[in-house]
Amino acid sequence: MNVAIVIGVSEYTDIQNNLPGCKKDAEIIHNILIKTGKYDSILYINEKLSSAKVKEKPTNFISENKGNEINELIFYFTGHGEFQNNEFYYILSDFNDAKRKQTSLQNDEVDSLIKTLNPDLVVKIIDACQSGKAYIKEADIVVKYFNKTLDKFNNCYFLNSSLKDQSSLQTDIISDFTLSFIKSIKEHDSSEIRYKDIIDYISDEFENNPIQTPFFVSQADYTEKFCVLNLGLKEYLVSLDFTNKNDIIQKSESLTIIEKIRKQAAEYYSKEQAIELINEIKKEVSSFTCSEDLKDIYNLEIIFSENYDEIIDANAIGKWLDENPHDFFAKSIFSRVRKDRHTNPFGILASSIFTQNDVEYESIRAGFDLEIEVPYKTIIFDLDSNFPNIDSNTCRIIYLLSKRQIRFFYFITNFETKNWDERTINKRIEWFYSEHLINDTTGIIDGVKKIYNLLETKSRKEIDEKFNKQEMPKQ
């Protein structure tokens, strides 16, 4: 898996100057990461929240991804930054000098959280805009500090927006450093871009800038790629339509209200377009085949189900719908159960207790359902083993639709053999998700392909662990 954390802090309670450009920084970086189709899960925070709520989200995000094999983790922050007492602090909206550790996110804390996932590659991009006083001081100390953190990771790139007592500049629209990062991708004339290519572009652009000097810390071999420049990503970057930091402002100011409405409306789908997309997904997914190295071991069966009968723990999706603001056409559903005949071992009680004919009933969350008619509701990939000593594995995918987005929830697990004629699905599962703009058909298909590839990765890993482990030497 590849995962990402994007945090933008633009509004502050006690710090005098807000950073309006950080809002757009985080929004564009988040959209770029989605468009790459590379990231299986992205945590996105770009609103004014208390420090406690902000800190809770990365902690939960890391916990949710524990146990997964993480190829790459990218951490992006834009907002105020402070270097104090040999520690770097990501300043949050309710920052208070007297409660520095409580109202900021410490870099050491971020590193520790990341380290629990043991990713193969860690990328940290820090656009630490100043608050008006010299938050980031003494270049040598800061550079030495970030060099020291290299010891925590095997392979990493750190991209930092400024050093010494410099400010990381921004307009009311976007930050200079983040803009340079975006332009490095947009202007790249190859189909793939490495992190080294991005670093070189930013270095050249700021070469003669006496006000701001980005610095970079690397522990890698420069072959690591940020992304493939697919059609969806290229189209998005072209839509930004800027060649320097003022163009994006001029374009925004030149649009009338009706033009802005029409531009945003192009991202929305009608019901007919959405159904056409769902059918297109089925057509493309039906053509998936088992990889060459696995085809003699497994038979791939692809099923499109009209219901959720094959879905385990549908209550998790219902709970998500109840607890998160969203505009998806879906809702949790409930069942009425006699209280005296019901136990609730999974904590799924979700509403009131009521009495009818002297019998007490309670309403229990019993999953979820879409509020629209669709051709199918579940995509199932079964890798059925041809050998009795190899487990069969499965991936189950459901989707939620809004006028503007599609979100896939999925889990991957194995089948457990009961006897020669019977097998059951392993119910110890964990849900994951990926989300796409609904008008990005290519990105959506690539996203489903990536989920299927995770199923094959699990199968390969199990075979490798079973047959390719080196034998322990005899005592």
C-alpha positions in Angstrom: 0.0 0.0 0.0 0.9 3.6 -0.4 -0.6 6.1 2.1 -0.5 9.9 2.5 -1.3 12.5 5.2 -2.1 16.0 4.0 -2.5 18.8 6.7 -3.3 22.4 5.9 -3.7 25.0 8.6 -4.7 28.4 7.4 -6.7 29.9 10.3 -5.3 30.7 13.7 -7.0 31.9 16.9 -4.1 33.7 18.7 -1.5 34.2 16.0 -2.0 37.5 14.3 -1.6 36.6 10.7 -3.7 33.8 9.1 -2.3 32.0 6.1 -5.1 32.0 3.4 -2.7 30.5 0.8 -2.3 27.3 2.9 -5.9 26.4 2.2 -5.2 26.2 -1.5 -1.8 24.5 -0.9 -3.4 21.5 0.8 -6.4 21.4 -1.5 -4.2 21.2 -4.7 -1.7 18.7 -3.1 -4.6 16.5 -2.0 -6.1 16.6 -5.5 -2.8 15.8 -7.1 -2.3 12.7 -4.8 -5.8 11.5 -5.7 -5.2 12.0 -9.4 -1.9 10.0 -9.4 -4.0 6.9 -8.5 -1.0 5.9 -6.5 -2.3 6.2 -2.9 -4.6 3.6 -1.4 -5.5 5.7 1.6 -5.2 9.5 2.2 -5.9 11.4 5.4 -6.9 15.0 4.5 -7.2 17.8 7.1 -7.8 21.3 5.8 -10.2 23.0 8.2 -9.9 24.9 11.5 -9.9 22.2 14.2 -8.7 22.1 17.8 -5.3 20.5 18.4 -6.9 17.6 20.1 -9.0 16.8 17.1 -6.2 17.2 14.6 -3.8 14.9 16.6 -6.5 12.3 16.9 -6.9 11.9 13.2 -3.3 10.9 12.3 -3.2 8.6 15.3 -6.3 6.8 14.1 -5.1 6.8 10.5 -1.8 5.1 11.5 -3.7 2.6 13.7 -6.0 1.7 10.9 -3.1 0.9 8.6 -1.0 -1.1 11.1 -0.4 -4.6 9.9 -0.4 -3.5 6.2 2.7 -3.6 4.1 3.4 0.1 3.4 5.6 0.8 0.4 5.5 4.6 0.7 4.1 7.1 3.1 4.0 10.8 2.2 3.4 13.5 4.8 2.6 17.0 3.7 2.1 20.0 6.0 1.4 23.7 5.2 1.0 26.2 7.9 3.1 28.0 10.6 6.2 26.2 11.9 8.4 26.7 14.9 11.8 25.3 15.9 12.3 25.5 19.7 14.5 23.5 22.1 15.9 21.2 19.4 12.3 20.2 18.3 10.3 21.2 15.2 6.6 22.0 15.9 3.8 22.0 13.3 1.7 24.9 14.6 -2.1 24.2 14.8 -5.0 26.5 14.8 -5.4 27.0 18.6 -1.6 27.4 19.2 -0.7 28.9 22.5 3.0 29.6 23.5 2.2 28.5 27.1 0.8 25.2 25.8 3.2 24.6 22.9 3.3 20.8 23.1 -0.5 20.6 23.6 -1.4 22.9 20.7 1.1 21.8 18.1 2.1 18.6 16.4 5.8 17.7 17.2 7.9 16.4 14.4 9.3 13.7 16.7 5.7 12.5 17.4 5.0 12.4 13.6 8.2 10.4 13.1 7.2 7.9 15.8 3.8 7.4 14.3 5.2 6.9 10.8 7.8 4.5 12.1 5.1 2.1 13.5 4.1 1.4 9.9 7.7 0.7 8.9 7.2 2.1 5.3 9.8 1.3 2.7 10.0 5.0 1.7 9.1 8.1 3.8 8.5 11.5 2.1 7.9 14.6 4.2 7.1 17.9 2.5 7.0 20.9 4.9 5.8 24.3 3.7 6.3 26.0 7.0 5.0 29.5 6.5 6.1 32.1 9.1 3.8 33.8 11.5 5.6 37.1 11.4 8.4 36.4 13.9 11.4 34.3 13.3 10.0 30.8 14.0 12.5 28.8 12.1 16.0 30.0 13.1 19.6 29.2 12.6 19.9 27.2 9.4 22.7 24.9 10.6 20.7 23.8 13.6 17.6 23.1 11.6 19.4 21.2 8.9 21.3 19.2 11.4 18.0 18.4 13.2 16.4 17.0 10.0 19.5 15.1 9.1 19.4 13.5 12.5 15.9 12.2 11.8 17.2 10.2 8.9 18.3 7.5 11.3 14.7 6.6 12.0 14.0 5.6 8.4 15.5 3.3 5.8 14.8 5.5 2.8 13.4 9.0 2.9 13.2 12.5 1.3 12.5 15.6 3.3 11.6 18.7 1.3 11.5 21.9 3.5 10.4 25.3 2.3 12.9 27.6 4.0 15.7 28.0 6.6 17.3 30.5 8.9 15.0 33.3 9.9 13.4 33.5 6.4 9.7 33.5 5.7 8.2 30.9 3.5 6.4 33.3 1.2 2.8 33.0 -0.1 0.1 35.1 -1.7 -3.5 35.0 -0.6 -3.9 32.2 -3.0 -1.0 29.8 -2.7 2.5 29.4 -1.1 5.6 29.9 -3.3 7.2 26.6 -2.3 4.1 24.5 -2.9 3.5 26.3 -6.2 7.0 25.3 -7.3 6.3 21.7 -6.3 3.2 21.7 -8.4 4.9 23.3 -11.4 7.7 20.8 -11.2 5.1 18.1 -12.0 3.1 20.1 -14.5 6.2 21.1 -16.6 7.9 17.7 -16.5 8.1 16.4 -20.1 8.4 12.7 -19.3 5.7 10.2 -18.4 7.2 9.6 -14.9 8.7 12.0 -12.4 11.2 11.1 -9.6 11.4 12.9 -6.3 14.9 13.9 -7.4 13.4 15.7 -10.4 11.1 17.6 -8.1 13.9 18.6 -5.8 16.1 19.8 -8.8 13.3 21.9 -10.2 12.6 23.6 -6.9 16.3 24.2 -6.3 16.8 25.8 -9.7 13.7 28.0 -9.2 14.8 29.4 -5.9 18.5 29.6 -6.8 18.6 33.3 -7.1 16.0 34.1 -4.4 17.7 35.8 -1.5 14.4 35.8 0.6 13.7 32.1 0.7 16.0 29.1 0.4 14.4 25.7 0.5 16.6 22.8 1.8 16.4 19.1 1.2 17.5 16.1 3.1 17.8 12.7 1.3 18.6 9.1 2.2 17.7 7.2 -1.0 19.2 6.4 -4.3 17.2 8.9 -6.4 15.4 6.2 -8.4 12.2 6.6 -6.3 9.3 7.9 -8.4 6.7 10.3 -7.2 4.1 9.3 -9.8 3.2 8.4 -13.4 1.8 11.5 -15.1 -1.5 9.9 -16.2 -4.2 11.7 -18.3 -6.4 12.6 -15.3 -3.4 14.2 -13.5 -2.3 16.1 -16.6 -5.8 17.4 -17.2 -6.1 18.6 -13.6 -2.7 20.4 -13.7 -3.6 22.1 -17.0 -6.9 23.2 -15.5 -5.0 25.2 -12.9 -3.6 27.3 -15.8 -0.6 29.1 -14.3 2.9 29.6 -15.3 3.9 31.8 -12.4 2.5 32.6 -9.0 0.3 35.4 -10.3 -1.4 33.6 -13.1 -3.6 31.5 -10.8 -4.7 34.8 -9.0 -5.5 36.5 -12.3 -7.5 33.6 -13.6 -9.5 33.4 -10.4 -10.2 37.1 -10.4 -11.2 37.1 -14.1 -13.9 34.5 -13.7 -17.5 35.7 -13.3 -19.8 34.0 -10.8 -21.6 32.1 -13.5 -18.3 31.0 -15.0 -17.2 29.7 -11.6 -20.5 27.9 -11.2 -20.2 26.3 -14.6 -16.6 25.3 -14.0 -17.4 23.5 -10.8 -20.6 22.0 -12.3 -18.4 20.1 -14.8 -17.2 18.0 -11.9 -20.7 16.7 -11.2 -22.5 13.8 -12.8 -26.1 13.2 -13.6 -27.8 10.0 -12.5 -27.5 8.7 -16.1 -23.8 9.5 -16.3 -23.2 7.8 -12.9 -25.0 4.6 -14.1 -23.0 4.7 -17.3 -19.8 4.9 -15.1 -20.9 1.9 -13.0 -21.4 -0.1 -16.2 -18.1 1.0 -17.6 -16.4 -0.1 -14.4 -18.0 -3.5 -14.8 -16.9 -3.8 -18.4 -13.3 -2.9 -17.6 -13.0 -5.0 -14.4 -14.4 -8.0 -16.2 -11.3 -8.0 -18.4 -8.9 -8.3 -15.4 -6.8 -11.5 -15.5 -4.6 -13.3 -13.1 -0.9 -12.3 -13.4 1.4 -14.6 -15.2 3.2 -15.8 -12.1 -0.1 -16.7 -10.4 -2.2 -18.1 -13.1 -1.1 -21.7 -12.6 -1.7 -21.5 -8.9 -5.1 -19.7 -8.8 -8.2 -19.3 -10.9 -9.6 -15.8 -10.8 -13.4 -15.5 -10.5 -15.0 -12.0 -10.8 -18.5 -11.6 -9.5 -20.8 -8.6 -9.6 -23.5 -9.0 -7.0 -26.7 -7.1 -6.8 -26.8 -7.2 -3.0 -24.5 -7.2 0.1 -24.9 -10.8 1.1 -21.2 -11.5 0.6 -20.1 -8.5 2.7 -18.8 -9.1 6.2 -19.3 -6.4 8.9 -21.5 -4.1 6.8 -22.2 -2.4 10.1 -18.8 -0.7 9.8 -20.0 1.1 6.7 -23.3 2.0 8.4 -21.4 3.4 11.3 -19.2 5.4 9.0 -22.2 6.9 7.3 -23.8 7.8 10.7 -20.6 9.4 12.1 -19.2 11.3 9.2 -20.5 14.2 7.2 -21.0 13.2 3.6 -23.1 13.7 0.5 -23.2 10.0 -0.7 -26.5 8.5 -1.6 -26.4 5.9 1.1 -27.7 5.4 4.6 -27.4 3.0 7.5 -30.3 0.6 8.0 -31.8 -0.8 11.2 -33.6 -3.9 12.4 -36.1 -4.2 15.2 -35.1 -6.9 17.7 -36.8 -8.1 20.9 -34.6 -6.9 23.8 -35.0 -10.1 25.9 -33.8 -12.2 23.0 -31.0 -10.1 21.9 -27.4 -9.8 22.9 -25.2 -7.1 21.5 -21.6 -8.4 21.6 -20.3 -6.1 18.9 -21.6 -2.8 20.3 -23.9 -2.2 17.3 -26.8 -0.7 19.3 -27.6 2.5 17.5 -31.0 3.9 18.5 -33.9 3.8 20.8 -35.7 1.2 22.9 -39.5 1.0 22.6 -42.4 -1.1 23.8 -45.1 -2.8 21.8 -47.7 -5.1 23.3 -45.8 -5.2 26.6 -42.7 -6.4 24.7 -39.5 -4.3 24.8 -37.8 -3.9 21.4 -34.6 -2.1 20.4 -33.5 -0.8 17.1 -30.1 -2.2 16.0 -27.9 -1.0 13.2 -28.0 -3.8 10.6 -25.7 -2.5 7.8 -26.3 0.0 5.1 -27.8 0.4 1.7 -27.7 2.8 -1.3 -30.6 5.2 -1.8 -30.4 4.8 -5.6 -30.9 1.9 -8.0 -27.7 0.6 -9.5 -26.8 -2.4 -11.8 -24.8 -4.1 -9.0 -23.6 -3.3 -5.5 -20.6 -5.5 -4.8 -17.5 -6.5 -6.8 -15.9 -9.8 -5.7 -12.5 -11.0 -6.7 -11.9 -14.7 -5.7 -8.5 -16.2 -6.2 -9.4 -19.9 -6.0 -6.4 -22.1 -5.3 -5.7 -25.1 -7.5 -3.8 -26.8 -4.7 -4.9 -28.1 -1.3 -1.9 -26.7 0.5 -2.5 -23.1 -0.7 -5.2 -20.9 0.7 -7.8 -19.3 -1.5 -8.1 -15.5 -1.0 -10.8 -13.0 -1.7 -11.4 -9.3 -2.1 -14.8 -7.7 -1.6 -15.5 -4.1 -2.8 -18.6 -1.9 -2.3 -19.0 1.6 -3.5 -20.8 4.8 -2.5 -21.9 7.4 -5.0 -22.5 11.2 -4.8 -23.0 13.6 -7.6 -19.2 14.4 -7.5 -17.4 11.5 -6.0 -17.2 7.7 -5.8 -15.8 6.0 -2.7 -14.7 2.3 -2.6 -14.7 0.4 0.7 -12.9 -2.9 0.5 -11.4 -5.7 2.5 -9.1 -8.6 1.6 -9.1 -12.0 3.5 -8.7 -15.7 3.0 -11.0 -18.7 2.9 -10.8 -21.2 5.8 -11.2 -24.9 5.0 -13.9 -26.7 7.0 -13.6 -30.0 5.2 -13.2 -31.4 1.7 -16.5 -29.9 0.5 -16.8 -26.8 2.6 -15.0 -23.6 3.1 -15.9 -20.3 4.9 -14.6 -16.8 4.6 -12.3 -15.6 7.4 -14.4 -13.0 9.2 -11.4 -11.2 10.8 -11.3 -8.4 8.4 -10.3 -4.7 8.2 -12.0 -2.2 5.9 -10.0 0.2 3.7 -11.1 2.8 1.2 -10.1 4.9 -1.8 -12.0 7.9 -3.2 -12.1 9.5 -6.7 -13.8 12.3 -8.5 -16.6 10.8 -10.3 -15.6 12.3 -13.7 -12.1 10.7 -13.6 -13.0 7.4 -15.2 -9.4 6.4 -15.9 -8.4 7.1 -12.3 -11.4 5.1 -11.0 -10.5 2.0 -13.1 -6.9 2.3 -12.1 -8.1 2.5 -8.4 -10.0 -0.8 -8.7 -7.1 -2.4 -10.5 -4.9 -1.3 -7.6 -7.2 -2.9 -5.1 -7.1 -6.1 -7.1 -3.3 -5.9 -7.1 -3.4 -5.8 -3.3 -5.2 -9.2 -3.4 -2.4 -10.7 -5.6 0.2 -9.1 -3.4 -1.3 -10.9 -0.3 -1.3 -14.2 -2.2 2.3 -13.8 -3.4 3.4 -12.9 0.1 1.8 -16.0 1.6 3.4 -18.3 -1.0 6.8 -16.7 -0.5 6.6 -17.1 3.3 5.6 -20.7 2.9 8.0 -21.9 0.3 10.9 -19.4 0.0 11.9 -18.9 3.6 15.5 -20.0 4.3 15.7 -23.1 6.5 17.1 -22.5 9.9 20.5 -24.2 10.5 20.4 -27.3 12.7 21.7 -26.9 16.2 
